[in-house]
Amino acid sequence: MNKNMFLILLFLFVTEGLFGQNIYKYDSLEPEIIDGRAEALGTTSILSSSGANYVFNNPAMLSSLESIDLQFNIRTQLGKTKTSSSMSDTIYYDTVRSYTDFTRTFHYKINGLAFCIPYKMSENSNWKFGFAAGYRTYYDWGYNLNQKGKSFGIPSIEEEESDYNGGFNTLVLGSGISYKKKIFGGLSISLPFLSEYSEIFENYDGSEAKNSGTLKGTFLTLSGSYILNSYLKLGARYRTKYILENEYDNFLNVHHKNKYTIPAEYGFALEVKPHTNIKIFTEYITCKFSDYKDVYFIHSETKDGYSFRTGIELGSRYLLRCGFLRQCVPVYKLIPHYNEITNVHCPKIEKKPQVETGFTAGFGSHIQTRIQLSLYCVYSFLKYKESFALYSPGFINYGDITNDFSYYLFKIGCSLGYSF
């Protein structure tokens, strides 16, 4: 075996997992949080949403509103994902290196509109209702992507730019009911609405190419809340399992249709009010990665994950907010493994998903009496490094392998509410 072929084979072993995960797309099936206050409070949402935005996150609380409410939501984001791999082999005393950068430039979006009308029974004031409708981006597939990379010391990917637009958008209809302002229950249905997406990129011959498609799926959200006392509030949310249909034409005008099974999601929340001007929110969301079906970037034997979020709000008229989050994402490390086919000790993908960490901050204020403004920013990141040796059956060290992965995403946005 000549030197170049040997290095290529080793390089394929090294990059089998790291570069085969499509890691810049791993958040493609992460639901958007539609509410500026909720985003600022650690991306909690079950008990920390505002006004009509509860139709997206906890329809039970729609019945807590005292007046007609309209919410407008907008945000922009940017980020970067970088993967790199190197191997110093001990046979030819050479080094194989490769890296790929995926950079997301600023991309803004109106990601939610909501309108709610509360209703109180005149003959029995103990019962209240709330009826709402909204438009939201559930999965955002819109971003501007710049990609470049090198392999074996030469450019493997000349700088490319792609423009992604659209995503899974839904029309949400919901209602809530409450008894004595203490027990709350609600239900909403999300229907596909203007749910189209496209990818525009430069073809190999320099011409412009385009993939475009439509996403379809319908699901229910059930929720409930209970106010124990003036210091403590409990909340829960259940989103049903559903099938996401992806029907698209690629740049060769070949028609495709895929179906992805999206598992049910459970969420539990707690709000503590230790002081008049202090509120603390905590939330736990399930991540049943093992129940996803036919989603290519989720490991077929993956373990399940979790999402933990918390935030604090200080003030009365002018509100300061900050938060923290830890959530599992479908990115997987490589671990040592003996390959019986090649008779070589080489890495394989670990089943345990990695954990993303994030910090949030924001500001809220009442402008005059009827207008509420919530500003927020979210910074989340994931970084890890893996190093191991590649051995033959005779325990000859073929090379020392090092893989690096780093990712960050920065979002800023706002919610603007008006009460009639």
N, C-alpha and C positions, 0 to 999 in steps of 0.2 A: 504494500500500500504506500503510495507516495505521500509526501508531506502535506500537500494541499488537500488531498482527499481525506486524510486523517483529521486535519483540522476542521474541515467542513462537517464531518460526521460528529465530532465532538461538539462543535458549535450547535448542531441540531439538537443534540441531547440537552445541552445547556438551556436552549431557548424554547424547548418543547412546551414548557408550562408558562413561563413568564410572558412570552410574546404571543402565546396562543389564547390568551384570556380576553382579548379585546377590552383591555382594562379602561380605556377612555369612555367606554359605553356602559360601564357597570351600573351607573345611576339611571339608566334608561327606564327602569321600572320602579323608580322611587317616587311615590306620590308627592305632588307639590303641596306645601302648606300655604293656604290662601288666607292670610291675615297678618298685618304688620305687627300687631301686638304679640300674637302667638310666635312669630318668627323671632322677635326680640327676646322672648322668654324661653330661650333654649330650644326653639321649634316645637314646644308643647302646643297643643291645640284643643284638647277636649274641654278644658275648663277655662282656657285663657283667650279664646277668640273674642271678636267684637261684633256686636249688633247682628246684622243680617248674615254675616260670614259664618255664623253658627250653622247655617244650612249645609255647609260643606263638612264641618268638623264635629258637630254635636247638635243635631236638629232638636233634641229635647229642650235645649236652652232658648229656642226661639220664643217659647211661651214666657220667658222672663223679661222680654222687652216691653217697655211702657209706651212706645210710640212707633209710628211707621219709620222704617230705617232703610237707607240706601248706602251700599258700600262699593267703593272703587279701589282696585288693587293693581299695582304695577311694580315691576322689579327688573333689574339688570344683573348680569353675572359675567364673570370671567374666571379662567382657571388654567391649570397646566398639569399634564401628566407626563412623567419622564421615566422610561425604563432603560436600563443599561446592563450589559453583561460582559464579563471578561473572563478569560481562562489562560493561566500561565501553565503550559504543558511542560512536563519533565522529560520528554523524549526528544523533541526537536528544539527545545528551549526557545519557544516563540510564544507570543501572546495573541490571542484572538479577542477582538473587542467589537462590540456593537451597541448602538443606542438608538432610541426613537423618542422624539418629542412630539406631544400633541398639545397644542396651545389653543385655548378658547379665548378669543377676543371678546370685547364688550358686546353683549346681545341683550336688548331690552324687550319686554313683553308685557302687555296687559293680560294678566293671568287670572283675573277674577272679577265678576260683577254680581252683586246680590241685592235683592229687594225683599223686605219682610213687612207684613201687616199683622199686628197683634189684635186679639179679640178677647173681650171679657164678657161673660154672661151677665146680663143685667139682673136676672132673677136669682143667680147664685154666684156671688163674687169670689167664692173659693176656687172656682175653676177658671183657668185662663188658657188661651190658645195662641199659637203663632203659625202663620202660613207664609212660606217664602219660595222664591224661585231664584236661580242663579246660573251663571255660566262660569265654568272654571277650566283651567288646564290641569289635567290629572297627571299625565306623563308629558314632560316637556322634552321634545326632540329638536328644539330649535337652538342652534348655536353656530358660530363661525369657527371653523377648525383649521388650524395651520399645522401641517405635519412635515417633519423632516427627520432624517436619520442617517447613520453610517454603519457599514458592516465590513469587516476585514480591512479597515482603514480607508475605505473609499465610500463615497455617497451611495447608499442603497436606496434612498428615497430622496429624490430632488424635492426641494421645497414645494409642497402642494397646499392648495387652499380649497376648502369645501364649505359650502353654505347650506346649512340644514335649517329647515323651517317647519313649523307645525308641531304635531304631536297628538296625543289622545285627549281631546276636549269633550266636555260633557255638559249637558243641560241637566240641572239638578232641581228637583221639586221636592219640597219637604214640609213637614209640619211638626209642631210640638204641643204638648199638653202638660199643664201643671196643676197641682192641688195644694192650696194654701201656701203657695210660694215656697214649698218645701220638697215636694216630690215631683220630678220631671221625667217625661218620657217622650221619645220622638222617633220619626222614621223619615227617610228620604230615599228617592230613587234617582240614579244617575244614568242618563241616556246619551249615546254618542251624538254629538252635535258639532258640525263644521270640523270634523275630526280627520283632517288630511295632513299629510306631511310630504316633504320633498327634499332631495339631496342634489345639489348642483356642484359638479366638480369638473376638472380638466381631464380629458381623455389622453391616452398615450400619444395620439397624433396631434395633440394641441387643441382639438376641438372641444366644445362644451358638451358634457354628458349630463343626463338627469335620471334619477330614480324617483318615482312618486307613487304614493299609495294612500289607502284609507284604512283607518282603525275603527273597529266596532266592538262594543262590549257593554253590557248592562249589569248593574249591581245595586244592591240595597245597603243602606247604612242604618243600623238601629243603635239608639243610645239612651242613656238614662243618667240622671244626676239626683243626688240627695243632699240637702243642706242639714247637717246634723245639729249645728248651732252657729252662732255668729263667728266662730273661729275656724270651723272645719266644714269643707264641702267635698263630696265624693263624686266621681264620674266614671262612666264606662262606655265603650263603643265597640260595635261589632260590624265589620264590613264583610259581606258575603263573598264566597268563592264565585268566580266567573271565568268565562272564556274570552280572551282577547283575540279578535280576528284581524289579521294583517293581510290585506289584499293589495298587491302592488305590481307595477310594471318596471322592469329594470331598464338600463340605458340601451339594451339591445331589443327593447320592446317585447320581451318575453314576460308573460303574465305568471304571477305566483300567488299562492294563497296559503298562509300559515295560520295555525291556531295555537295559542299559548294558554296553558291553564294557570290562572292566577289564584293562589290559595286565599282562604279567609284570613282576616286580620283581626286581632283582639287588642284592645287598648284599655288601660286602667289609669285613672288620674286622681290626684289629691291636691286640694288647695287649702293652705293654712294661712290664717290671718292673725298673727300674734299681736299686731298693733293696728290702730286705725289706718295708718299710712304705710303699712308693710303687708305684702302678699307674697307667699311662696308657693310655687307650682312644681309638682313632680309628676312624671308620666312614664309609663312602661308600655311598649308596643312589641307585639310578637313579630318575628321574622322567620316564617316557615319556609326557608329556602328549599328544603327537601321535598316540598309539595308542589313546587313549580314543575311544569311539564313542557318539554320541547323549547326551552329557552337556552340557546346555545352557549351563552357566556356564564351560565350557572353550572357548576360542577355536578355531574349526574349522581355522585355519591356524597354530596355536600351534607354537612351537619347544619342544624338550624342555628339561628342567631337571635339577637335581641336588640332593642333600641331603648336606651334610658336617657331621659331629658329632664332638665330642671331649670327653673328661672326664678328671679325675684324682681318685684316691682315696688318702687319707693315713691311716695308723694301722694298728692291729692289732685290739684289742678294740673301741675306740671309733673310728669311722671318719668322717672328714670328706670330703665329696665336692662337686665343683663341675664345671661344664661350659659348653660354648658350642656353638651350632649356627647354620648358615646353610642355608636350604632354599628352593627355588623354589616359588612358589604361583601358582595360576591367576588372577592379577590383572594387568591390562595397562594400560599408559599410553596416552594419546592422543598422536598425532604429527600434524604438518601433512600435509594431503592435498588434492589438487585433485579436486573432485567434478564430473564431466562432466555429470551430470543437472541439478544446480542452477546449474552454471557459476560456482561459488564455491569458493574455497580454504577448506576446513573440515577438522576433525580426523578421524582414523580410529584404530582400535585397533591398537596395536603388537603384533607377534607374539611378542615376547620376554617371558616371565613375570617378575614381580617377585620379589625375594628377601627372605624373612622372616629376621629375626635374633632369637636367643634366648639367654638365660642361665639356668643351672640351679644348684641347690645342694641339699645334703641331708646327712643324718646317719644313720649305721648303728650298731647295737649288738647284742651278744649278751646277752639277758636270761636269766640262769642258763645252762644248757648247751644246752638244746634249742630255745629261742625266739630268733628273729632279727627285729629291727625295723628298717625302712628308711623314713625320712621324706624328703620332697622338696618342692621348689617349682620351678616353671618360669615364666619371664616371657618372652614373645615379642612382637615388635612389627614393624610395617611402616608406613613413612611416606614419602610423596613429594609433590612439588608440580610442576605443569606450567603453563607460561605461554607463550602464543603469540598472534599476531594473526590475525584473520579478514579475508581480502582478497577483493575482487571481481576479475573478469577484467581490469579497468583498473587493478588494484593500488590501489584505494581502500580504505583501512583502515576496515572496518565496526566493528571493536571489538577490544579487548584482553581476552583470556580467561585466567582463572586457575582452576585446579582443585586442590583439596587432598584428600588421602586420608590417613587415619590409622587405625591398628588396633592393639589390644593384647589379649592373652589371658594370664590369670594362673591357674595351676593349683597346687593343693597336695594332697598325698595321702600314702598310706603302703602298705607291704606288710608283712604279718605272717606269718612262717614258723614252722612247728613241725616238728621232726625226731623221729621215733619211734625 
